[in-house]
Amino acid sequence: MSIKKVTQHPTQNEALIFERSQPGRVGYRLPKLDVEATNLDELVPAGLRRDDGLVDVPEVSEVDVVRHFTRISTWNYSIDLGLYPLGSCTMKYNSRLNEKVARIPGFAGLHPLAPAEESQGALELIYRLQEALAEITGLPGVSLQPAAGAQGEMTGVMLIRAFLDERDGEASKERRVMLIPDSAHGTNPASAALAGFTVKTIRSTADGITDMDHLRELCAEGGVAGVMFTNPNTVGIFERNIKEICDTVHNAGGLVYMDGANMNALVGVARPGDMGVDVIHLNLHKTFSTPHGGGGPGCGPCCCTEQLAKYLPVPRIEKKESGEFFLNSDYPASIGRVKAFYGNFGMMVRALSYIYTHGNDGLKEATEAAVLNARYLGHKLEGTFAKPFPSDGMHEAIFSHKNQAKNGVVTLDIAKRLIDYGFHPMTVYFPLVVEGAMLIEPTESVGRADLDAFAEAMIDIDREAREDPELVKNAPHSTRIGRLDEAAAARKPVLRWRPDMEAAGKSA
Amino acid sequence: MLAEIGLGTAEELFRSIPEDIRLKRELNVSEPLAESEIIAAFEAMAARNTAAVKPSFLGAGVYSHYSPTIVDHLLQRSEFFTSYTPYQPEISQGTLQYIFEFQTLVAQLTAMEVANASMYDGSTAMAEAYLMAQRVTRRDKVVVLDSVHPEYREVARTYTQHGDLEIVTANFDAATGAGGDLSALDDKTAAVIVQSPNFFGSVEDLTSLAAKAHEVGALLVVVVTEAISLGLLKAPGSCDADIVVGEGQSWGIPAGFGGPHVGFFATREKFVRQMPGRLCGVAYDKNGNRGFTLTLSTREQHIRREKATSNICTNQGLIALAATIYMEAMGKQGLAEVAEQNLQKAAYAKKKIAAVEGFSIPFSAPTFNEFVVRGPKPATEILESVREKDIIGGLALSKYYGGHDNDFLVCVTETNTREQMDNLVSALS
């Protein structure tokens, strides 16, 4: 066993904050009330006031809170610790500069309903980012309102729906089929359902790309509103027939939605707008390095053709000839608002800072490095792990557990064993079309030495799978807790702390 | 590295992209800039947001509250902000534990049984509540009071426009500024949706609204846009609400021109399998060590696809962390005290403004930290003249409501000093 990157070291145990609470402790001080207090009963009748004394809400000191969160933070893996090769998630470095500029008081303290003439800088920032994303995608209509990728998808398919409803009138009812590849993200069909579409699944070929014959067949069946596909697709392969896919769907009267989750393989190299795509969403928290934050916030801009732009969410941020920026809600055909105010503005500040940091050639260079890193890793591992498709990948490398499964070691075991080697596992069991899928996306934020170390760890694990499979199947061995019994957790879910929680959980 | 994989140039990495769709020119974006240049450019833009640094009485869904220093400090631990969704629980216990604490705190403050790991914001949480009420009751109509935040109602309309849900908008009571005409409520109704304090700041009588809804088998959905109010007002769960959704921005999150904020979603335990969004629960390893893991994920899009309870994947994890730190730092006493300060200060300002000649308070219902003022002329003109004195005086209701030209919404929080309020009063006089 040769573990190279981690050594075990003690971490502090830490209870839930509720278990730490001591009556009477406080961790705050407010200024004294500077107005005469009125009897509460005169302001809000007792029947409308809280009378439970905020039971069980914790009482802790400031240092209690600081230690609490500092201790539990050390139980997390993070990008700043090392390679975080989650396929489809683009875990690239999150620059501290972006954090700094997002906290400038003129941005952080600005109320969204402040008069537009006193919010010109924020509107300008949104406008500049819109312009940059239009250029990067080749799609001129941009809304930054969607809060995350899934909401960007929903927005995008709703644009398609609005377009078809206007073009076809009543007959649009006959056109409600959204074609989605079997390898798609689960959010795609879920978003399509919100726009009132039913889903038909397109098969992939043995090459890992869209089966054109099947696509044509599905289009011939009629009723096609559009297609939602990811490019490079979710196995990391560029859909080389992309123009033909777009033409086929367009000829069938539908529109083309592209899931932009994998734009990190394309920025500066190719633009969806030039491929025939009608609408795309981007994930600023993937491609444009805004932090993932343990699950969010994201920002899921929607970019579309001129033709679809009038359906984008309102308000839109526009520039007058005078140079003044303003909010324009005068788009009667708009699908409406998808979020209160203007979206996750703080993420837009960070993304624009990222774009300015890289600049025109830097953005392309990042793409090249991301693809090169994935190809290099793919090359290093292909003798050891089964490669499900012969084609060259782009920014991700995909493998299956086929070789290791012969010894009873499956993808989950390999992933858990990687933790012992000091790496975050890759994306596992996605996409569903590859049995025991391992989807690896190193991103551009990693050097050759770390790629080599990761490849060595994977190759070591393969050896362990043959020589000592139990070692792998019982991994991880170095973490503060072992594999959790998730089935038991779901059978009798304990979703909040209560004074008697411990007993309730154990009886599950 | 290129040579090792058998390639000569970086261009060859992109061989699988057909030649005719490759970009043959440089992107037309900025030249790369140095840190100092970016800071200067962003500070120049931020400086044009003059409203950000002025005394302000704007609320309407986004509130200015003091956030203890440790909130932003702890948030910036890179173990939190540079980690992903906790799909590998063995190395994500930090994230999972704070999600569990967030769920617990939301459940405690709303007095509901369970809460999820967060939604995008209050508006989308409300839209999801419409859809959940429809699933739970198998009924296709909701009745929403028009005193619910207008932008929230717009978002809910967007989310539901292609389903078979009918939305009936009920008028609020023009005398009290609370309650309203619920005559549309019938046994086909899935839910009544009410905001408290509502958009006009009025505190709703949730207990009686719950009774009315339950009488016809409908759910009561309560929307909270000012989470600080939960420290003082009767919790929706104690009023028999079935779903409580809202915006957690008040829990220590900067206004940030409208986001990122954090939505919350709480309900009864019996509805948990119909909830949208992620849930974190307790789990044990084989040695009996307690840990936390994402659970009940068969509701979610990555498993259930088009039949999922929601399409949400990424949520507002880091902002939920900020809210959790805020609630814990303030604690039982702080959450009560800050709520009372908001109430007292707003009462002071309300009384003073009502005493200015030509100004009145049009609605009689009790208010929390926001209230409507009726002026002697169009509110936009009044606010414009107040702004000449460098005060953002509030929000003209005409932005969202017809027939209320002279009305504006004033919000007072613990961050507004007596001096600021007195200055506002003199500016109005």
Interface residues (C-beta under 8 A of the other chain):
Chain A: E14 L16 I17 F18 R25 V26 G27 Y28 L30 P31 L33 D34 V35 E36 A37 T38 L40 L43 V44 P45 G47 L48 R49 R50 D51 D52 G53 L54 V55 D56 V57 P58 E59 V60 E62 V65 V66 H68 F69 T70 I72 S73 T74 W75 N76 Y77 S78 I79 D80 L81 Y84 L86 C89 M91 N94 L97 E99 K100 V101 R103 I104 P105 G106 F107 A108 G109 L110 H111 P112 L113 A114 P115 E118 S119 Q120 G121 A122 E124 L125 A132 E135 I136 A147 A148 G149 A150 Q151 E153 M154 M158 R161 H185 G186 T187 P189 A190 S191 A192 A193 L194 A195 G196 T198 V199 I237 F238 R240 I242 K243 V267 G268 V269 A270 R271 D274 M275 N283 H285 P291 H292 G293 G294 G295 G296 P297 G298 C299 G300 P313 I335 G336 R337 V338 K339 A340 F341 Y342 G343 N344 F345 G346 M347 V349 S353 I355 Y356 T357 H358 G359 N360 D361 G362 L363 K364 E368 V371 L372 R375 Y376 H379 S391 D392 M394 A415 K416 I419 H424 P425 F430 R448 P476 T479 R480 I481 G482 R483 L484 D485 E486 A488 A489 A490 P493 V494 L495 R496 W497 M501 E502 G505 K506
Chain B: M1 L2 E4 I5 L7 A10 L13 F14 R15 S16 I17 P18 D20 I21 R22 L23 E26 L27 N28 V29 S30 E31 P32 L33 E35 E37 I38 I39 A41 F42 E43 A44 M45 A46 A47 R48 N49 T50 A51 A52 V53 K54 S56 L58 A60 G61 V62 S64 Y66 P68 I70 D72 H73 L74 Q76 R77 S78 E79 F80 F81 T82 S83 Y84 T85 P86 Q88 P89 E90 I91 S92 Q93 G94 T95 Q97 Y98 I99 F100 E101 Q103 T104 L105 A107 Q108 L109 A111 E113 V114 A115 A117 S118 Y120 D121 G122 S123 T124 H149 E151 Y152 E154 V155 R157 T158 Y159 Q161 H162 G163 V203 D205 T207 L230 G231 L232 L233 K234 A235 S238 E247 P254 A255 G256 F257 G258 G259 P260 V262 V272 R278 L279 C280 G281 V282 A283 Y284 D285 K286 N287 N289 R290 G291 T293 T295 L296 T298 E300 Q301 H302 I303 R304 R305 E306 K307 A308 S310 N311 I312 C313 T314 N315 Q316 G317 L318 I319 L321 I325 M327 E328 A329 M330 G331 K332 Q333 G334 L335 A336 E337 V338 E340 Q341 L343 Q344 K345 A347 Y348 P366 F368 R387 I392 L395 K399 E414 T417 R418 M421
